């Protein structure tokens, strides 16, 4: 996801941060407060304020603690409130060969704080697919219509037996890739 911009909700004058999916076809609006909007905008514009904002201080503390912000993940929505996590990683020097590439520290954060930190750290913003599907709005209706037309054309040309064969083939490749032993087995740990 990328920050597509900030907007103001005309009905209540509340700021909204707009996150755009990688395809550029869908946006997720997240309502935030004015202070968070200011902080996100300052991070995007990279125009350092006269005094550092809270998120600038947080990035400084992350770096002083020899950590890097690898990514932020917006992972759920509960009672119309998004939830996010910061994925931090120990920042090792070039001479330290003991770095564990799978070792992350996770901290819960509000999405607006996570986004404000992500724009400063220039790290990626992720959102789970089901959250995007549940909360996004279309921004490229023509492309969505073209995809639907293409899918309908595909369905008109495919027979049930070739579709079943295709699905079985993909399932066997997936099982092999993830190390599954049989149809009811769990992934190996």
C-alpha positions in Angstrom: 0.0 0.0 0.0 1.1 3.5 -0.6 -0.1 6.8 0.8 -2.2 8.3 -2.0 -2.9 11.5 -0.1 -4.9 13.1 2.6 -8.4 14.4 2.3 -11.1 16.0 4.5 -14.4 14.4 5.1 -16.9 17.0 4.0 -19.6 15.9 6.5 -17.5 16.3 9.7 -14.3 18.0 8.6 -12.3 15.0 9.8 -9.0 14.2 8.0 -8.7 11.0 6.0 -5.5 9.2 4.9 -6.0 7.4 1.6 -4.0 4.2 1.1 -3.8 2.9 -2.5 -3.2 -0.8 -3.3 -0.3 -1.8 -5.5 -2.5 -2.2 -8.6 -3.7 1.4 -8.2 -7.3 0.3 -8.5 -8.5 0.5 -4.9 -8.1 2.9 -2.0 -8.7 2.4 1.6 -9.8 5.5 3.5 -8.8 5.7 7.2 -10.2 8.5 9.3 -7.6 10.1 11.5 -7.3 13.2 13.7 -5.8 16.5 12.7 -2.5 16.1 14.6 -1.9 12.8 12.9 -2.8 14.3 9.5 -0.3 17.1 10.1 2.4 14.6 11.1 1.8 12.3 8.1 1.9 15.3 5.7 5.1 16.6 7.3 6.7 13.1 6.7 5.5 13.0 3.1 6.7 16.6 2.4 10.0 15.9 4.1 10.1 19.5 5.2 11.5 19.4 8.7 9.5 21.5 11.1 11.3 24.1 13.3 11.1 21.5 16.1 10.8 17.7 15.6 7.3 16.2 15.8 6.6 13.1 18.0 7.1 10.8 15.0 10.5 12.3 14.2 11.4 11.6 17.9 10.2 8.0 17.6 12.3 7.4 14.5 15.3 8.8 16.3 14.6 6.5 19.2 14.2 3.5 16.9 17.6 4.3 15.3 19.3 5.0 18.7 18.1 1.6 19.8 19.8 0.1 16.8 16.6 -1.0 15.2 15.1 -0.4 11.8 11.4 -0.2 10.9 11.0 -2.9 8.2 7.3 -2.5 7.6 4.0 -1.7 9.1 1.0 -4.0 8.7 -2.6 -3.0 9.0 -3.9 -6.4 10.0 -7.5 -6.1 11.3 -10.5 -3.9 11.8 -12.6 -4.1 14.9 -15.7 -2.0 15.5 -14.7 0.3 12.6 -11.2 0.8 14.1 -8.2 -0.4 12.1 -5.3 -2.1 14.0 -1.7 -2.1 13.0 1.6 -3.5 14.0 5.2 -2.2 13.6 7.7 -4.8 12.4 11.1 -3.8 13.8 14.4 -5.5 13.1 17.7 -5.2 14.8 20.1 -3.2 12.7 23.4 -5.0 12.6 26.6 -3.6 11.2 28.3 -5.1 8.1 30.8 -7.0 10.3 28.2 -8.8 12.3 27.4 -12.1 10.7 25.0 -13.3 13.4 22.0 -11.5 12.1 18.9 -13.6 12.2 16.9 -12.5 9.1 13.6 -13.9 10.6 13.8 -12.1 13.9 11.3 -9.3 14.3 10.1 -7.3 17.2 6.4 -6.5 16.8 4.7 -3.5 18.4 1.0 -2.7 18.2 0.3 0.8 16.9 -2.6 2.9 15.6 -2.7 2.9 11.8 -2.1 6.7 11.7 1.0 6.4 13.9 2.2 3.4 11.9 1.7 5.4 8.6 3.4 8.5 10.0 6.4 6.4 11.0 6.5 4.5 7.7 6.7 7.6 5.6 9.6 8.8 7.7 11.4 5.5 7.6 10.6 5.0 4.0 9.4 1.4 4.7 6.5 -0.5 3.2 2.9 -0.4 4.3 1.1 -3.7 4.1 -2.6 -4.4 4.6 -4.1 -7.8 4.7 -6.1 -8.7 1.6 -9.4 -9.3 3.5 -9.1 -5.8 5.1 -8.6 -4.3 1.6 -11.6 -6.2 0.2 -13.8 -5.2 3.1 -12.9 -1.5 3.3 -11.6 -0.3 0.0 -13.3 1.8 -2.7 -12.7 1.5 -6.4 -10.7 4.2 -8.0 -10.4 2.7 -11.5 -13.8 1.4 -12.4 -12.9 1.0 -16.1 -10.1 -1.4 -15.3 -12.3 -3.4 -12.8 -15.0 -3.7 -15.6 -12.3 -4.9 -18.0 -11.2 -7.5 -15.6 -14.7 -8.7 -15.0 -15.3 -8.9 -18.8 -12.1 -10.9 -19.2 -13.1 -13.3 -16.4 -16.5 -13.8 -17.9 -14.9 -14.5 -21.3 -12.6 -17.1 -19.6 -15.5 -18.8 -17.9 -17.4 -19.0 -21.2 -14.5 -20.8 -22.9 -13.5 -23.2 -20.1 -15.2 -26.6 -19.6 -15.9 -28.0 -16.1 -13.5 -30.9 -16.6 -10.6 -28.6 -17.7 -11.2 -26.3 -14.8 -11.2 -29.3 -12.3 -8.0 -30.5 -13.9 -6.4 -27.1 -13.7 -7.4 -26.7 -10.0 -6.0 -30.2 -9.1 -2.7 -29.4 -10.9 -2.4 -26.1 -9.0 -3.2 -27.8 -5.7 -0.5 -30.4 -6.2 2.1 -27.7 -7.0 1.0 -25.8 -3.9 1.2 -28.9 -1.7 4.7 -29.6 -3.0 5.8 -26.0 -2.5 4.5 -25.8 1.1 5.5 -29.3 2.1 2.1 -30.8 2.6 1.9 -34.5 2.7 -1.7 -35.2 1.9 -5.1 -33.5 1.4 -5.8 -33.2 5.2 -2.3 -32.5 6.5 -1.1 -29.3 8.0 2.0 -27.4 6.8 5.2 -28.6 8.2 6.7 -26.5 11.0 
